Amino acid sequence: MLYLPREEGQGLVEYALILALVAVIVIAILLILGPQVGSIFSRVTSGLSNA
């Protein structure tokens, strides 16, 4: 009988690492662009309340 290696665990770890990397990138982008997006929303809401 031939031995077939099981690679499900390895694939799962690779997906988890990719997911963690994407999460870190998204958090970094939000930290960098967060204040700019907040000021845009503030201007939109103040423009709508003045109209």
CORVEN-V360935 format. One record per residue. RES is the residue in one small letter. SS is DSSP state (~ for helix, > for strand, _ for the rest). PSI is psi in radians with two decimals (999 if undefined). D_FIRST is the distance of its C-alpha to the first C-alpha in Angstrom with 1 decimal. Layout:
BEGIN
res->{RES/RES}
ss->{SS/SS}
psi->{PSI/PSI}
d_first->{D_FIRST/D_FIRST}
END
This chain:
BEGIN
res->{m/l/y/l/p/r/e/e/g/q/g/l/v/e/y/a/l/i/l/a/l/v/a/v/i/v/i/a/i/l/l/i/l/g/p/q/v/g/s/i/f/s/r/v/t/s/g/l/s/n/a}
ss->{_/_/_/_/_/_/_/~/~/~/~/~/~/~/~/~/~/~/~/~/~/~/~/~/~/~/~/~/~/~/~/~/~/~/~/~/~/~/~/~/~/~/~/~/~/~/~/~/~/~/_}
psi->{2.34/2.54/2.12/2.07/2.51/2.22/0.20/-0.73/-0.71/-0.75/-0.67/-0.72/-0.69/-0.74/-0.70/-0.70/-0.72/-0.76/-0.72/-0.70/-0.76/-0.71/-0.74/-0.72/-0.76/-0.73/-0.72/-0.74/-0.73/-0.63/-0.63/-0.80/-0.10/-0.90/-0.63/-0.75/-0.69/-0.70/-0.60/-0.79/-0.63/-0.74/-0.67/-0.78/-0.65/-0.59/-0.64/-0.59/-0.44/-0.24/999}
d_first->{0.0/3.8/6.6/9.3/12.7/15.1/18.5/20.6/22.5/23.2/24.6/26.7/28.2/29.1/30.8/32.6/33.9/35.1/36.8/38.5/39.7/41.2/42.8/44.4/45.7/47.2/48.9/50.3/51.7/53.2/54.8/56.3/57.5/58.2/61.9/62.5/60.9/62.9/66.2/65.5/65.0/68.1/70.2/68.9/69.8/73.2/73.9/73.1/75.2/78.2/78.0}
END
